[in-house]
Amino acid sequence: MATAPSTDAEITDLSGETRSLSDWLTTFPLALVVVDPFTYESSWILDTARRLFGEYAAADVRLAFMVTADVEGTRRFLGPIADEALAFADPDRAVVRSLELDTLPALVAIRQDGQLIGWAEGWDPDSWRDVTEALSELLSWHRPVIPGPGDPMAYPGTAALG
């Protein structure tokens, strides 16, 4: 995992606007739930991610889905979530490569200076809890319960670049 991913990597929001990662880090840290729409494993984490986004809704952090598909594929995969949450399309997996992720789904938290707060790959509740604890400490925010009611059992995920 990269400790400081390239903030020059470009990401596209669902309006079709493409900006560098650094443009999204100017005001607040960024927490990304990175998913692959072509695997069941990534779909299993969507409700958990929505719950976590709700926990941080009033905190000084940007929360977003990063989907390894084009804008239309991202909208199809997220369904109504695309209207509720910030979401980015990463069809060529440039950001996934920049972050040096091996497994999806993943949770990645990045400070405004581009340094990683933490990351977790696959659905490993202990690792995701570590990331949210580090993020919560930075934000002086309460720590969400992980795993929470209705969260799936731990699973390893799938290859990020495979």
N, C-alpha and C positions, 0 to 999 in steps of 0.2 A: 504494500500500500504506500502510495506517495504521501509523505508528511506535508508537503506543500504542492498541491496540484497546480498545473499551469492555469493561471487565471485568464490566459488568453483564449482558452478553449471556448468555442462559441456554442450557445444554446438558444433554442428557438421556443418561444412561448406559444400558446395555442392561438394567439392572434396572427401568428406567422412572423412576428418580429424577432430578429436574431440579434443577440447582444453577447458580449464576452461575459464569462463567469464573473470577472472583476466588476462589471457594471451592476450585477445583482448583489454584490457584497459592499456597496458603498455606505449603506445606512445600518444594516443589521447583519448578524450571522445568518447563514443559510443552512437549513437542515433538509436534506434530500432523502426521499425514499425512492430508491432506484429499482425499477422493475422491468422485466422482459415480458411483453405481452404475448409471446409465443410459448409460454410455459404455464402450466397449472400452478406451479409453486409460487409464482409472483402474484397470481390472482388470490391466493389464500391469505395474503398479508394486507389486502386493501382495507378491510374493516379495522384491523389493528392500527394501520397507519391513520385512518380517519379519526380513530379514538385519540391517538397521540396528537394529531393536529388540533383536536378540540381542547386537549389539555394545555396546549401552548398558544391558543388563539389570541389571548390578550398579552402575551409576552413579546418582548422586543426581539423577535426572530422571524425570518421568512421561512415558511414551511412549504415544501413543494414535492410533487411527484416528478421524477425524471423517468420517462418511458423510452425504451430503446425501439422507437418506431417513428414514422413521420407524423406530422400534425394530425392528419386524418386517422391514422392508426391509433394514435394516443387518445384521441376523442372516443373512438370506438371501444378501446380497451377500458377506459375509465368510466364510460357511460355518464350517468348523472354526476359523478364525482368531478368530472371536468368542469362543471359549472360551479362547484363548491370550493374548489381548491386551486391554488396556483399549480400549473403543470408545464413541463417542458418536454419537448421531443428531442431525442438524441439518436436519429436513425442510423448514423454511421458509427455510433458508440464512441465519439471523440471524447466526451466527458468521462465515460466509463474507462477509456484508455488512460486519460489524464489522471484519473483517480487510482489507476492500477488495480481496479476491482477484479477479483477472480470469480466471484460467485454472486448471483442475484437470487432473491431480492437482497438489497443492502440498505443500510441506514448510514448516512454520512453527514456530519456536522462540520461546517467550515466557518472560521472566524472572518471578520472583515478584512484582515491582512492576508488572507489566503491560506493560513495555517489550519491544519485539521484539528478540530476539537476532539473528534473520535469517529470511529467507523465500526460497523458490524456487518458481516456478510452471512448470507443464508438467514434463516429464522432461528437464531439462537437467543432465547429470551435473556439469558445472562449478559451476553454481549450487547444487545440492544439496551438493556438496563444501564450498563456501563456508559454507553454513549449519552443516554438521556440524563444520567446523573451528572456527567461532565458538562453537558449543555445547561442543565438546571443550575449548576453551581456558577457558571459564567453569567447567567441571566438573573441570578438571585431569585429563582423561581422554584415552585414546589416540584417534587419528583413524581412523575406518573408511575402508576403501578404496572409492572411488567413481570410476568404475563398478567393480563387482566382477564376478567370473565369473558368467555367466548373466543379468546385467542387460540390459534391452532397449537397443536403439539409442536415441539421443536422439529425442524427438518433442515437438511443441508443446503437446499437450493440447487441451482443449476449453473453451469459455466457461463460466465459473463460475456466471454468472447468466442464461445464455441459454436 
